[in-house]
Amino acid sequence: MQTRLITLEIELAGSLKDLQQAIASALTSHGEPLRWAITRVNQQQASIEAVVLTDD
């Protein structure tokens, strides 16, 4: 198992709960999220930086 640092862009739409679900879904496609943070927000997108655990 390895840890990886990834950066994602998530579209801002809907409620806070919708945003959390979109982030969780996007992160699990890259591995098991260990921790993540929203690092930047503009009018349409949020930048997410995360550490994920992979089976590589």
C-alpha positions, 0 to 999 in steps of 0.5 A, a space after each residue: 500500500 502507498 499514499 498519494 497526494 492528489 489534487 481535484 477540481 469539483 464543480 460547485 452546485 447544490 447544497 453543502 451536502 451535495 458538495 461533500 458527496 461529490 468530494 467523497 465520490 471523486 476521492 474514492 475513485 483514486 483510493 481510500 481517502 485519509 485526509 482532504 482539504 478544500 484549498 481554493 474556491 472560485 465562483 464555479 469550482 473548488 480545488 481539493 487536495 487529498 492524501 489517499 491510500 492505494 493498493 499499488 
